[in-house]
Amino acid sequence: MKRVSSHVSIASEAEINLDLSRLIIDKPRFTLERKRSFDEQSWSELSHRHNDGFDSVLQSPAFPSGFDSPFSMGTHFGGPHPLVNEAWEALRKSVVYFRGQPVGTIAAIDHASEEVLNYDQVFVRDFVPSALAFLMNNETDIVKNFLLKTLHLQSSEKMVDRFKLGAGAMPASFKVDRNRNRNTETLVADFGESAIGRVAPVDSGFWWIILLRAYTKYTGDVSLSESADCQKCMRLILNLCLSEGFDTFPTLLCTDGCSMIDRRMGIYGYPIEIQALFYMALRCALQMLKPDGEGKDFIEKIGQRLHALTYHMRNYFWLDFHQLNNIYRYKTEEYSHTAVNKFNVIPDSIPDWVFDFMPCRGGYFLGNVSPAMMDFRWFALGNCIAIVSSLATPEQAVAIMDLIEERWDELVGEMPLKICYPAIENHEWRIVTGCDPKNTRWSYHNGGSWPVLLWLLTAACIKTGRPQMAKRAIELAESRLLKDGWPEYYDGKLGRFVGKQARKFQTWSIAGYLVARMMLEDPSTLMMISMEEDRPVKPTMRRSASWNA
Ligand code: GLC
């Protein structure tokens, strides 16, 4: 294999484990290198390395060559795909300017749709794939501007009726308000006060931290993450999710609709999407927080939380054939510390479908775990983030990918990737969604297929050494996306139909495709969002003075 010469950006992940005495972070040593694509041989080597530090082979930054769509080198696909140019063109059209500066991308530019709702806004979560695409194309300004603008919005007063939201809350979205008479522009944010259901996004702050790390890791420019403003912004976000309360679990208690699934879908409690993003954001923050004054306290708190969160997630959220069988045989009403069925889950509550769905080889993180409640649904985003962030152990990461392979028809079908599986129907749909006509079975958030998830699937494939799987998914998307006008989501068990109310020219469908393709062309770009496994703490060897003798 051709060696990718080493590039160390924020910190060597191996150094960042849960040993608080070792939380000092290396400064980046950034060198730009020419981009090279992985050839088949590198892939096979990569696939043999999925149990150890992936970052060690993926530590070269993509080399931005300055072309408009430079990453369609076609090494893995046998030639550039016409879609790539189309996608770049569409992505560029979605750029939002504020006082002459690019600050984000609009959620969708669907001229055919009468209802704009809030799709004319820049969503924090939606901008992440756009940002990654721009970073890979060496267009870093838009990402920096976005991070700074949203940071300033964080300090605005957030009220829902007469209730003031926490200082750390980040907006779900913002838009540029233009006053043509006065010739002024202002940024107007939505923290949930205008959102359907009035829910504040829990994921925005986490995505913000994750993006700040991606920016820093890619550009090698630490001045942004080290600035007083960014340090404060991180502390405020962390303050919201690390504050003490009545919790007995290290996971984060959330309301329905506080993430990508921003409507009632029965994910209240401890949804996997938020827990995985929480874990990843904590680890990203750990790499970027300065160990001074206030920062030091947060570093300590993060270390303790990560320790407990990792244990909780890897043990109680994990489901494979063996664990399903254990739960099936659980005793209930166990009192005391020796209880096996800690959350008193009643085996009768296991839905029938899961017994057929669970392959002998494979596993996944459950949708939700709380007292007497396990949501057995499979959720794409949480499971992919668990892989890229190394919340999943290497064995669990392999098992998640095995399950996707085994259940390809159900989870990928004709359009990657199902947001969750399976759909809820009938009476359950009425109770859980409140009869939501947008979330009928196999549509939208309820088992719909979302092209944006392609980039996360690709990242997970690369990390686990399965590029062929990503390639297959990308080709499926390529056969439909342009033809269908980049829809927001697809409907049906196999994802064959353009979604009932799907927007066209949905920006994150476009950007998600570009990121997936560029990442597969140059797997070293994975380092922007990938984290190495946290290594077990090695006890410090204390040698006595006489040791050398
Ligand atoms: C929908 C999605 C949400 C997304 C928004 C803008 O509301 O559920 O995740 O951020 O559209 O695209």
Boltz pocket constraint, residues with backbone or C-beta under 6 A from the ligand:
constraints:
  - pocket:
      binder: B
      contacts: [[A, 107], [A, 118], [A, 119], [A, 123], [A, 125], [A, 126], [A, 259], [A, 260], [A, 261], [A, 262]]
      max_distance: 6.0
